[in-house]
Amino acid sequence: MSRYRLLRKNKAMRYLVEETRLNVNQLIQPFFVIEGSKKKETIVSMPGIYRFSGDLLLKEIEKYIKLGGKAGLFFGLPNKKDDLARGAYSETGVVQKMIRQVKKNFPKFLIMTDICLCAYTKHGHCGIFDGEKIDNDKSLPLLAKMALSHAGAGADIVAPSDMMDFRIAAIRKALEDNHFKDTAILSYAVKYASAYYGPFREAADSKPSSGDRKTYQMDYANSREALKEAKQDIVEGADMVMVKPALAYLDIVSLLRHSLSVPIVAYNVSGEYAMVKAAAQKKWINERDIVLENLTAIKRAGADIIISYHTQEILSWTINDR
């Protein structure tokens, strides 16, 4: 019989036999950029996260880099919206301008951009309407144009989150045909129709004006479908695949990790972040301990990379002192 507690008797011993370890180089902070200057807007449901105009976001990224941040995921909020999401693929769009500024000031910073039409359409859906339905195939050229405009501005990774069928193939072809073969694609391959996105929709002003997204985002009751979606996106040209949300879907992260060889990304989403912050403000939990436990669980399930709103805070902590 073994005395398993011998391997837990002090910190040094626990660190020595630790099976899973967070790597800060594999954490990504999301950023929200708005038009204008000298603007910093509070997001009520996401304490500590803000919408920044480009000039102030550059300062925020500088602080993030000094803490050790290596990469960011960018979401844009345009001043004008229309039915064809023209701001999404405009060369002077809010994200396109931000990419150029970041690359000019911090050329080694890894830029990942969200590719979706929801924040740019009047109706707030992720594709284009034909009558009362989202037309999958009519949406693909616009998503490809958006990805191409981000690549042209200097994005290192484009991340389609719309969940239209065949959008990875359309984006890969557009990138290849226009000499952006070095731009990687991170597919939101497994994105569930989740209630955990509520705070994000406030942050990105992307709540649907009618209906919901259940005809294109996945049913949270399904797991086999997740593997089908991810495999197809890889065949179409995705370099990495994502599971979103993370904490309620650790079984899906594990399923993909054991079935696929590409990097697996997990998105620790806004609702997960907001619940931790709310409980911490009530002093019901130790925020630092909960965050590190949550992200270690995501890593243990098989995620190679974690996108989390906690990232910038984590970089200011000594994460191994636990």
PyMOL commands that set and color helices and strands:
alter all, ss='L'
color gray80, all
select helices_A, chain A and resi 4-8+11-16+24-26+54-67+86-88+94-105+136-153+167-177+195-203+224-236+247-259+270-281+287-301+311-315
alter helices_A, ss='H'
color red, helices_A
select strands_A, chain A and resi 27-34+40-42+50-53+71-77+110-115+128-130+133-135+157-160+184-191+240-244+264-268+305-308
alter strands_A, ss='S'
color yellow, strands_A
deselect
rebuild
show_as cartoon
